Amino acid sequence: LLAAGTSWRGGHPRPTQERTGAERTETAARTALGPVRHESERTTGAGFTQADALRELAEALKEYE
């Protein structure tokens, strides 16, 4: 989802107040997944449409119901 949001920005940088959190999230994801899987997931996410992102969020929410 982070990659989707980055892609939707169309090359525009995140506002400063969002940038630090996004960088921390990116680092945590890379550490948890390892570099190869992280890159694979990032590539997949970068191609997400808004519908894809909403579907991912809905699936994640099911785990907490």
Jmol script that loads the backbone (N, CA, C; Angstrom):
load data "model"
ATOM      1  N   LEU A   1       0.821  -1.198   0.000  1.00  0.00           N
ATOM      2  CA  LEU A   1       0.000   0.000   0.000  1.00  0.00           C
ATOM      3  C   LEU A   1       0.861   1.257   0.000  1.00  0.00           C
ATOM      4  N   LEU A   2       2.002   1.179   0.675  1.00  0.00           N
ATOM      5  CA  LEU A   2       2.905   2.332   0.672  1.00  0.00           C
ATOM      6  C   LEU A   2       3.385   2.619  -0.753  1.00  0.00           C
ATOM      7  N   ALA A   3       3.709   1.570  -1.487  1.00  0.00           N
ATOM      8  CA  ALA A   3       4.154   1.748  -2.874  1.00  0.00           C
ATOM      9  C   ALA A   3       3.032   2.306  -3.746  1.00  0.00           C
ATOM     10  N   ALA A   4       1.801   1.874  -3.488  1.00  0.00           N
ATOM     11  CA  ALA A   4       0.664   2.409  -4.246  1.00  0.00           C
ATOM     12  C   ALA A   4       0.542   3.906  -4.007  1.00  0.00           C
ATOM     13  N   GLY A   5       0.595   4.305  -2.753  1.00  0.00           N
ATOM     14  CA  GLY A   5       0.505   5.729  -2.425  1.00  0.00           C
ATOM     15  C   GLY A   5       1.621   6.535  -3.056  1.00  0.00           C
ATOM     16  N   THR A   6       2.814   5.966  -3.049  1.00  0.00           N
ATOM     17  CA  THR A   6       3.954   6.649  -3.666  1.00  0.00           C
ATOM     18  C   THR A   6       3.721   6.801  -5.166  1.00  0.00           C
ATOM     19  N   SER A   7       3.235   5.746  -5.787  1.00  0.00           N
ATOM     20  CA  SER A   7       2.969   5.781  -7.225  1.00  0.00           C
ATOM     21  C   SER A   7       1.897   6.811  -7.573  1.00  0.00           C
ATOM     22  N   TRP A   8       0.855   6.863  -6.771  1.00  0.00           N
ATOM     23  CA  TRP A   8      -0.238   7.803  -7.034  1.00  0.00           C
ATOM     24  C   TRP A   8       0.196   9.256  -6.884  1.00  0.00           C
ATOM     25  N   ARG A   9       1.281   9.493  -6.200  1.00  0.00           N
ATOM     26  CA  ARG A   9       1.769  10.867  -6.026  1.00  0.00           C
ATOM     27  C   ARG A   9       2.323  11.422  -7.343  1.00  0.00           C
ATOM     28  N   GLY A  10       2.558  10.551  -8.317  1.00  0.00           N
ATOM     29  CA  GLY A  10       3.006  10.999  -9.629  1.00  0.00           C
ATOM     30  C   GLY A  10       4.347  11.714  -9.620  1.00  0.00           C
ATOM     31  N   GLY A  11       5.248  11.269  -8.751  1.00  0.00           N
ATOM     32  CA  GLY A  11       6.569  11.876  -8.690  1.00  0.00           C
ATOM     33  C   GLY A  11       6.678  13.044  -7.732  1.00  0.00           C
ATOM     34  N   HIS A  12       5.559  13.472  -7.174  1.00  0.00           N
ATOM     35  CA  HIS A  12       5.586  14.570  -6.207  1.00  0.00           C
ATOM     36  C   HIS A  12       6.001  14.034  -4.840  1.00  0.00           C
ATOM     37  N   PRO A  13       6.872  14.727  -4.148  1.00  0.00           N
ATOM     38  CA  PRO A  13       7.318  14.241  -2.835  1.00  0.00           C
ATOM     39  C   PRO A  13       6.203  14.327  -1.797  1.00  0.00           C
ATOM     40  N   ARG A  14       6.322  13.473  -0.802  1.00  0.00           N
ATOM     41  CA  ARG A  14       5.385  13.549   0.328  1.00  0.00           C
ATOM     42  C   ARG A  14       5.660  14.818   1.112  1.00  0.00           C
ATOM     43  N   PRO A  15       4.636  15.355   1.750  1.00  0.00           N
ATOM     44  CA  PRO A  15       4.868  16.479   2.660  1.00  0.00           C
ATOM     45  C   PRO A  15       5.819  16.039   3.778  1.00  0.00           C
ATOM     46  N   THR A  16       6.575  16.963   4.295  1.00  0.00           N
ATOM     47  CA  THR A  16       7.579  16.665   5.314  1.00  0.00           C
ATOM     48  C   THR A  16       6.997  15.873   6.471  1.00  0.00           C
ATOM     49  N   GLN A  17       5.823  16.256   6.953  1.00  0.00           N
ATOM     50  CA  GLN A  17       5.243  15.585   8.111  1.00  0.00           C
ATOM     51  C   GLN A  17       4.871  14.130   7.817  1.00  0.00           C
ATOM     52  N   GLU A  18       4.683  13.758   6.568  1.00  0.00           N
ATOM     53  CA  GLU A  18       4.384  12.374   6.191  1.00  0.00           C
ATOM     54  C   GLU A  18       5.642  11.591   5.841  1.00  0.00           C
ATOM     55  N   ARG A  19       6.658  12.280   5.393  1.00  0.00           N
ATOM     56  CA  ARG A  19       7.857  11.633   4.870  1.00  0.00           C
ATOM     57  C   ARG A  19       8.550  10.754   5.904  1.00  0.00           C
ATOM     58  N   THR A  20       8.706  11.251   7.122  1.00  0.00           N
ATOM     59  CA  THR A  20       9.415  10.491   8.150  1.00  0.00           C
ATOM     60  C   THR A  20       8.697   9.180   8.449  1.00  0.00           C
ATOM     61  N   GLY A  21       7.388   9.234   8.604  1.00  0.00           N
ATOM     62  CA  GLY A  21       6.621   8.017   8.864  1.00  0.00           C
ATOM     63  C   GLY A  21       6.698   7.031   7.717  1.00  0.00           C
ATOM     64  N   ALA A  22       6.635   7.534   6.497  1.00  0.00           N
ATOM     65  CA  ALA A  22       6.723   6.666   5.321  1.00  0.00           C
ATOM     66  C   ALA A  22       8.097   6.008   5.240  1.00  0.00           C
ATOM     67  N   GLU A  23       9.140   6.760   5.530  1.00  0.00           N
ATOM     68  CA  GLU A  23      10.494   6.198   5.505  1.00  0.00           C
ATOM     69  C   GLU A  23      10.660   5.122   6.572  1.00  0.00           C
ATOM     70  N   ARG A  24      10.110   5.355   7.758  1.00  0.00           N
ATOM     71  CA  ARG A  24      10.176   4.349   8.829  1.00  0.00           C
ATOM     72  C   ARG A  24       9.421   3.084   8.426  1.00  0.00           C
ATOM     73  N   THR A  25       8.263   3.271   7.830  1.00  0.00           N
ATOM     74  CA  THR A  25       7.460   2.130   7.395  1.00  0.00           C
ATOM     75  C   THR A  25       8.196   1.339   6.328  1.00  0.00           C
ATOM     76  N   GLU A  26       8.801   2.034   5.388  1.00  0.00           N
ATOM     77  CA  GLU A  26       9.570   1.383   4.316  1.00  0.00           C
ATOM     78  C   GLU A  26      10.725   0.573   4.897  1.00  0.00           C
ATOM     79  N   THR A  27      11.441   1.142   5.840  1.00  0.00           N
ATOM     80  CA  THR A  27      12.563   0.448   6.473  1.00  0.00           C
ATOM     81  C   THR A  27      12.087  -0.783   7.230  1.00  0.00           C
ATOM     82  N   ALA A  28      10.997  -0.646   7.975  1.00  0.00           N
ATOM     83  CA  ALA A  28      10.453  -1.781   8.732  1.00  0.00           C
ATOM     84  C   ALA A  28      10.005  -2.897   7.790  1.00  0.00           C
ATOM     85  N   ALA A  29       9.367  -2.536   6.693  1.00  0.00           N
ATOM     86  CA  ALA A  29       8.917  -3.543   5.726  1.00  0.00           C
ATOM     87  C   ALA A  29      10.106  -4.259   5.100  1.00  0.00           C
ATOM     88  N   ARG A  30      11.131  -3.523   4.721  1.00  0.00           N
ATOM     89  CA  ARG A  30      12.326  -4.120   4.118  1.00  0.00           C
ATOM     90  C   ARG A  30      12.998  -5.077   5.101  1.00  0.00           C
ATOM     91  N   THR A  31      13.067  -4.673   6.362  1.00  0.00           N
ATOM     92  CA  THR A  31      13.682  -5.513   7.390  1.00  0.00           C
ATOM     93  C   THR A  31      12.866  -6.782   7.609  1.00  0.00           C
ATOM     94  N   ALA A  32      11.551  -6.644   7.701  1.00  0.00           N
ATOM     95  CA  ALA A  32      10.682  -7.792   7.971  1.00  0.00           C
ATOM     96  C   ALA A  32      10.618  -8.766   6.793  1.00  0.00           C
ATOM     97  N   LEU A  33      10.584  -8.240   5.584  1.00  0.00           N
ATOM     98  CA  LEU A  33      10.401  -9.081   4.406  1.00  0.00           C
ATOM     99  C   LEU A  33      11.701  -9.549   3.775  1.00  0.00           C
ATOM    100  N   GLY A  34      12.772  -8.829   4.015  1.00  0.00           N
ATOM    101  CA  GLY A  34      14.018  -9.090   3.303  1.00  0.00           C
ATOM    102  C   GLY A  34      13.998  -8.325   1.993  1.00  0.00           C
ATOM    103  N   PRO A  35      15.172  -8.049   1.450  1.00  0.00           N
ATOM    104  CA  PRO A  35      15.232  -7.172   0.276  1.00  0.00           C
ATOM    105  C   PRO A  35      14.541  -7.714  -0.976  1.00  0.00           C
ATOM    106  N   VAL A  36      14.619  -9.015  -1.219  1.00  0.00           N
ATOM    107  CA  VAL A  36      14.037  -9.567  -2.451  1.00  0.00           C
ATOM    108  C   VAL A  36      12.509  -9.528  -2.396  1.00  0.00           C
ATOM    109  N   ARG A  37      11.938 -10.024  -1.303  1.00  0.00           N
ATOM    110  CA  ARG A  37      10.470 -10.011  -1.200  1.00  0.00           C
ATOM    111  C   ARG A  37       9.947  -8.585  -1.097  1.00  0.00           C
ATOM    112  N   HIS A  38      10.677  -7.734  -0.369  1.00  0.00           N
ATOM    113  CA  HIS A  38      10.254  -6.337  -0.258  1.00  0.00           C
ATOM    114  C   HIS A  38      10.147  -5.706  -1.640  1.00  0.00           C
ATOM    115  N   GLU A  39      11.152  -5.917  -2.467  1.00  0.00           N
ATOM    116  CA  GLU A  39      11.134  -5.335  -3.814  1.00  0.00           C
ATOM    117  C   GLU A  39       9.986  -5.904  -4.638  1.00  0.00           C
ATOM    118  N   SER A  40       9.728  -7.199  -4.500  1.00  0.00           N
ATOM    119  CA  SER A  40       8.619  -7.826  -5.215  1.00  0.00           C
ATOM    120  C   SER A  40       7.280  -7.227  -4.781  1.00  0.00           C
ATOM    121  N   GLU A  41       7.084  -7.096  -3.482  1.00  0.00           N
ATOM    122  CA  GLU A  41       5.838  -6.520  -2.961  1.00  0.00           C
ATOM    123  C   GLU A  41       5.705  -5.047  -3.345  1.00  0.00           C
ATOM    124  N   ARG A  42       6.827  -4.324  -3.329  1.00  0.00           N
ATOM    125  CA  ARG A  42       6.805  -2.909  -3.696  1.00  0.00           C
ATOM    126  C   ARG A  42       6.415  -2.749  -5.168  1.00  0.00           C
ATOM    127  N   THR A  43       6.968  -3.599  -6.009  1.00  0.00           N
ATOM    128  CA  THR A  43       6.642  -3.554  -7.433  1.00  0.00           C
ATOM    129  C   THR A  43       5.162  -3.854  -7.662  1.00  0.00           C
ATOM    130  N   THR A  44       4.649  -4.862  -6.970  1.00  0.00           N
ATOM    131  CA  THR A  44       3.227  -5.191  -7.074  1.00  0.00           C
ATOM    132  C   THR A  44       2.371  -4.016  -6.615  1.00  0.00           C
ATOM    133  N   GLY A  45       2.682  -3.476  -5.462  1.00  0.00           N
ATOM    134  CA  GLY A  45       1.900  -2.375  -4.898  1.00  0.00           C
ATOM    135  C   GLY A  45       1.925  -1.125  -5.753  1.00  0.00           C
ATOM    136  N   ALA A  46       3.038  -0.881  -6.411  1.00  0.00           N
ATOM    137  CA  ALA A  46       3.149   0.317  -7.246  1.00  0.00           C
ATOM    138  C   ALA A  46       2.155   0.292  -8.404  1.00  0.00           C
ATOM    139  N   GLY A  47       1.712  -0.895  -8.780  1.00  0.00           N
ATOM    140  CA  GLY A  47       0.746  -1.016  -9.866  1.00  0.00           C
ATOM    141  C   GLY A  47      -0.703  -1.056  -9.411  1.00  0.00           C
ATOM    142  N   PHE A  48      -0.938  -0.945  -8.109  1.00  0.00           N
ATOM    143  CA  PHE A  48      -2.299  -1.021  -7.576  1.00  0.00           C
ATOM    144  C   PHE A  48      -3.159   0.148  -8.038  1.00  0.00           C
ATOM    145  N   THR A  49      -4.405  -0.174  -8.309  1.00  0.00           N
ATOM    146  CA  THR A  49      -5.430   0.851  -8.489  1.00  0.00           C
ATOM    147  C   THR A  49      -6.017   1.143  -7.107  1.00  0.00           C
ATOM    148  N   GLN A  50      -6.879   2.132  -7.032  1.00  0.00           N
ATOM    149  CA  GLN A  50      -7.538   2.400  -5.753  1.00  0.00           C
ATOM    150  C   GLN A  50      -8.399   1.211  -5.337  1.00  0.00           C
ATOM    151  N   ALA A  51      -9.031   0.560  -6.294  1.00  0.00           N
ATOM    152  CA  ALA A  51      -9.847  -0.620  -5.986  1.00  0.00           C
ATOM    153  C   ALA A  51      -8.983  -1.743  -5.416  1.00  0.00           C
ATOM    154  N   ASP A  52      -7.787  -1.918  -5.973  1.00  0.00           N
ATOM    155  CA  ASP A  52      -6.863  -2.929  -5.446  1.00  0.00           C
ATOM    156  C   ASP A  52      -6.494  -2.625  -3.996  1.00  0.00           C
ATOM    157  N   ALA A  53      -6.200  -1.377  -3.717  1.00  0.00           N
ATOM    158  CA  ALA A  53      -5.817  -0.978  -2.361  1.00  0.00           C
ATOM    159  C   ALA A  53      -6.970  -1.199  -1.388  1.00  0.00           C
ATOM    160  N   LEU A  54      -8.175  -0.849  -1.798  1.00  0.00           N
ATOM    161  CA  LEU A  54      -9.338  -1.065  -0.931  1.00  0.00           C
ATOM    162  C   LEU A  54      -9.572  -2.550  -0.677  1.00  0.00           C
ATOM    163  N   ARG A  55      -9.347  -3.366  -1.685  1.00  0.00           N
ATOM    164  CA  ARG A  55      -9.495  -4.815  -1.531  1.00  0.00           C
ATOM    165  C   ARG A  55      -8.463  -5.354  -0.539  1.00  0.00           C
ATOM    166  N   GLU A  56      -7.229  -4.893  -0.641  1.00  0.00           N
ATOM    167  CA  GLU A  56      -6.181  -5.306   0.306  1.00  0.00           C
ATOM    168  C   GLU A  56      -6.545  -4.905   1.731  1.00  0.00           C
ATOM    169  N   LEU A  57      -7.039  -3.691   1.896  1.00  0.00           N
ATOM    170  CA  LEU A  57      -7.432  -3.228   3.231  1.00  0.00           C
ATOM    171  C   LEU A  57      -8.592  -4.048   3.780  1.00  0.00           C
ATOM    172  N   ALA A  58      -9.565  -4.358   2.940  1.00  0.00           N
ATOM    173  CA  ALA A  58     -10.709  -5.164   3.381  1.00  0.00           C
ATOM    174  C   ALA A  58     -10.256  -6.552   3.821  1.00  0.00           C
ATOM    175  N   GLU A  59      -9.335  -7.142   3.080  1.00  0.00           N
ATOM    176  CA  GLU A  59      -8.802  -8.454   3.451  1.00  0.00           C
ATOM    177  C   GLU A  59      -8.057  -8.388   4.784  1.00  0.00           C
ATOM    178  N   ALA A  60      -7.281  -7.345   4.970  1.00  0.00           N
ATOM    179  CA  ALA A  60      -6.536  -7.192   6.225  1.00  0.00           C
ATOM    180  C   ALA A  60      -7.487  -7.019   7.405  1.00  0.00           C
ATOM    181  N   LEU A  61      -8.572  -6.294   7.206  1.00  0.00           N
ATOM    182  CA  LEU A  61      -9.543  -6.081   8.281  1.00  0.00           C
ATOM    183  C   LEU A  61     -10.229  -7.377   8.698  1.00  0.00           C
ATOM    184  N   LYS A  62     -10.418  -8.291   7.759  1.00  0.00           N
ATOM    185  CA  LYS A  62     -11.054  -9.572   8.078  1.00  0.00           C
ATOM    186  C   LYS A  62     -10.273 -10.333   9.147  1.00  0.00           C
ATOM    187  N   GLU A  63      -8.965 -10.130   9.184  1.00  0.00           N
ATOM    188  CA  GLU A  63      -8.134 -10.818  10.171  1.00  0.00           C
ATOM    189  C   GLU A  63      -8.422 -10.340  11.588  1.00  0.00           C
ATOM    190  N   TYR A  64      -9.033  -9.180  11.733  1.00  0.00           N
ATOM    191  CA  TYR A  64      -9.271  -8.601  13.054  1.00  0.00           C
ATOM    192  C   TYR A  64     -10.732  -8.663  13.473  1.00  0.00           C
ATOM    193  N   GLU A  65     -11.566  -9.303  12.684  1.00  0.00           N
ATOM    194  CA  GLU A  65     -12.988  -9.408  13.032  1.00  0.00           C
ATOM    195  C   GLU A  65     -13.228 -10.570  13.956  1.00  0.00           C
TER     196      GLU A  65
END
end "model"
wireframe off; spacefill off
backbone 0.3
color backbone group
